[in-house]
Amino acid sequence: MPDPNPQAMEFFLTRRSRPAKILRPPVPSREELLPILTAAARVPDHGKLEPWRFIVLEKQALARLAAQAGTRGEAMGLDPDRIAKGVLQFADADLAVAVVHVPRPTGKVPEIEQILSAGAVCLTLVNAALASGWGASWLTGWHVHDREFCREGLDLDDGEWVAGLVHIGTETNAPPERPRPDVPAITTWVNA
């Protein structure tokens, strides 16, 4: 017989990310962030490979990355608006966690399962931050898909890439609710 957890279910039925641009200090301390990271690491992980790792980006590192995004975006010849958006993702932040996909070569666990595990870490990190009372948002952007930016700015090894930048902070104002999927319209029931 199931043992329901109504509070957890209510959380999942009402959870929502908070836009990174509305997150401000205070941000979690290292001691407050550790259980959030611990919860994020409790995701499905076929083969116990831990095909991900965390890079916690504090204010000074975010300022450095903002400057690097500006320089790198110009070198790439990107549109100024696109560069500005990449810069602001770091410049306006006070704390972000880069979830880095770390491929683990194995003959048993397909790469896609490792990638999906890294995605699960991102979502669980957002949910753990929200459940802890913080605002959180999972973002990416042109910069995290640029090999040179990631190598220079985040010291990523060959083959590693950023699955997400999870911004965490104090919510300054609640965004309006957005439309949600029509679950019956996207669900197929198969009984035979």
C-alpha positions in Angstrom: 0.0 0.0 0.0 1.4 3.4 -0.9 2.5 5.8 1.8 1.7 9.2 0.3 3.6 12.4 1.1 0.9 15.1 0.5 3.3 18.0 1.3 5.9 16.8 -1.3 3.2 16.3 -3.9 1.8 19.8 -3.2 5.3 21.2 -3.7 5.7 19.5 -7.1 2.2 20.5 -8.2 2.9 24.2 -7.4 6.7 24.5 -7.9 8.0 27.0 -10.3 11.4 28.4 -11.2 12.1 32.0 -10.5 13.6 34.2 -13.2 17.3 34.7 -12.5 16.9 38.5 -13.0 14.7 38.8 -9.9 17.1 36.9 -7.6 19.1 39.1 -5.2 21.1 38.7 -1.9 21.0 37.2 0.5 22.1 34.0 -1.2 22.8 30.7 0.6 26.0 30.5 2.6 28.3 27.6 1.9 26.8 25.7 4.9 23.2 26.4 3.6 24.2 25.3 0.0 25.8 22.0 1.0 22.5 20.2 1.8 21.0 21.6 -1.5 23.9 20.2 -3.4 23.6 16.9 -1.5 20.0 16.6 -2.5 20.8 17.4 -6.1 23.4 14.6 -6.1 20.7 12.0 -5.2 19.4 11.5 -8.7 19.2 8.4 -10.8 22.7 7.4 -11.7 22.9 4.1 -13.6 26.2 2.5 -12.7 27.0 4.9 -9.9 29.2 6.9 -12.3 28.5 10.4 -11.0 28.7 11.8 -14.5 28.5 15.4 -13.2 30.1 17.8 -10.8 29.4 21.2 -9.3 31.2 24.5 -9.7 29.9 27.1 -7.2 30.2 30.5 -8.7 30.3 33.3 -6.1 30.1 37.1 -6.8 33.8 37.7 -7.8 33.9 34.7 -10.1 30.6 35.8 -11.7 32.1 39.3 -12.3 35.1 37.7 -14.0 32.9 35.5 -16.1 30.7 38.5 -17.1 33.8 40.3 -18.4 35.0 37.2 -20.2 31.6 36.8 -21.8 31.8 40.3 -23.2 35.3 39.7 -24.6 34.5 36.3 -26.0 31.2 37.4 -27.5 33.0 40.2 -29.4 35.7 37.9 -30.6 33.1 35.5 -31.9 31.3 38.3 -33.7 28.0 37.9 -31.9 25.2 40.4 -32.1 25.7 43.0 -29.3 22.3 42.2 -27.8 23.2 38.5 -27.6 26.5 39.4 -26.0 24.8 41.7 -23.5 22.4 39.0 -22.5 25.3 36.6 -21.8 27.2 39.2 -19.8 24.1 40.1 -17.7 23.5 36.4 -16.8 26.8 36.6 -14.8 26.9 40.3 -13.9 23.4 40.4 -12.4 24.0 37.2 -10.4 25.2 36.8 -6.8 25.4 33.0 -6.8 25.2 30.3 -9.5 26.1 26.7 -9.6 27.4 25.3 -12.8 26.4 21.7 -13.2 29.1 20.1 -15.4 28.4 16.9 -17.3 31.5 14.7 -16.9 31.3 11.8 -19.4 32.4 8.4 -17.9 33.4 6.0 -20.6 31.9 2.6 -19.9 30.7 -0.2 -22.0 27.7 -0.7 -19.8 26.0 2.8 -19.3 25.1 4.6 -22.6 26.2 8.2 -22.8 22.5 9.4 -23.1 21.8 8.0 -19.6 24.7 9.9 -18.2 23.5 13.1 -19.9 20.0 12.6 -18.6 21.4 12.1 -15.1 23.2 15.5 -15.4 19.9 17.1 -16.4 18.2 15.4 -13.4 20.9 17.0 -11.2 20.0 20.5 -12.6 16.3 20.1 -12.0 16.8 18.5 -8.5 19.1 21.4 -7.6 16.4 23.9 -8.6 13.8 22.0 -6.6 16.1 21.6 -3.6 16.8 25.3 -3.5 13.1 26.1 -3.9 12.2 23.6 -1.1 14.8 25.3 1.1 13.0 28.7 0.6 15.3 30.2 -2.0 14.4 31.3 -5.5 16.2 29.3 -8.3 16.4 29.2 -12.0 18.1 26.8 -14.5 19.7 28.6 -17.4 22.2 28.0 -20.2 23.3 30.4 -23.0 25.7 30.8 -25.8 28.7 31.1 -23.5 28.2 27.7 -21.9 28.1 26.1 -25.3 31.3 27.7 -26.3 34.3 25.4 -25.7 36.8 28.3 -25.3 34.7 30.2 -22.8 34.2 27.0 -20.7 37.9 26.0 -20.9 39.2 29.5 -19.9 36.4 30.6 -17.6 35.4 27.4 -15.9 38.5 25.2 -16.4 36.5 22.4 -18.0 38.4 19.4 -19.2 38.0 18.0 -22.7 34.6 16.3 -23.1 33.1 18.2 -20.1 30.3 20.6 -20.8 27.8 22.7 -18.8 24.4 21.1 -18.4 23.1 24.2 -16.6 23.8 27.3 -14.6 21.5 27.2 -11.6 21.1 30.7 -10.1 20.0 30.8 -6.5 19.1 33.7 -4.3 16.3 35.6 -2.6 13.2 36.3 -4.8 12.5 40.0 -5.0 9.0 39.7 -6.6 6.8 36.9 -7.7 6.5 36.5 -11.4 3.0 35.9 -12.8 1.9 32.3 -13.2 2.6 30.9 -16.7 0.4 28.5 -18.7 1.1 24.9 -18.0 0.9 21.8 -20.2 -2.5 20.2 -20.9 -1.5 16.8 -19.5 -4.4 14.8 -20.9 -3.6 16.2 -24.4 0.0 15.0 -24.2 -0.7 11.6 -22.5 -1.3 8.3 -24.3 -2.6 5.4 -22.2 -1.7 2.0 -23.5 -3.4 -1.0 -21.9 -2.8 -3.8 -24.4 
